[in-house]
Amino acid sequence: MIIVFWLIAVAISFFLNLLGLMHIIPLFITMPLLFGSILCTLWTLNNRNRFKGFQQKRM
């Protein structure tokens, strides 16, 4: 569910970036939004199935 949220955030940020390239919205606002949404999407996809190591039994 959270992956879908981040993909929607990337799509919205991409649309805002297109508006920024047409000089409707300032580009210095839209570029960090697009970068942050792509970064969070890749971070979420990368951390899904991370190996956390073997558990040691304590006595």
C-alpha positions, 0 to 999 in steps of 0.5 A: 500500500505504501508503494502505491502512495509513493508511486502516486507521489512520483506521478504528481511530482512529475506533473508539477515538474512539467508545469515548472518546465513551462514556467508556470510554477518555479522550477526550484520548488518542483525539482526537489519535490521530484527528487525527494519522491523518487528517493523515497520510492526507491528507498521503500522498494530497497528496504522491503526484503532486507536480510536482518541476520540470524538470531542468536539464542541467549541463555 
